[in-house]
Amino acid sequence: MEDLKNKLKEQIIQELNLEDIRPEDIENSDPLFGNGLQLDSIDALELVVILENNYDVRIPDETVGKEVLYSIDTMAAYIVKNNPAYK
């Protein structure tokens, strides 16, 4: 699962153009929004696209999205739970 978390960090940095941040700067359990990486609602849409396009998982609604996109840990857990290829 650590490889998955590192891959997610790299994709987030690349897709969101977070040029001053390295994967090791992102703690797995830290919130991605608010005090964490300070991402916004546009970034949330980008994260959903990353999950759907790269991991073949769907975020059915905003409530699920808020839970799944909370941190790297929650994103990775959702991928493992919803995509048999990652179990």
Secondary structure, 3 states (H helix, E strand, C coil): CHHHHHHHHHHHHHHCCCCCCCHHHCCCCCCCECCCCCECHHHHHHHHHHHHHHHCCCCCCHHHHHHHCCCHHHHHHHHHHHCHHHC
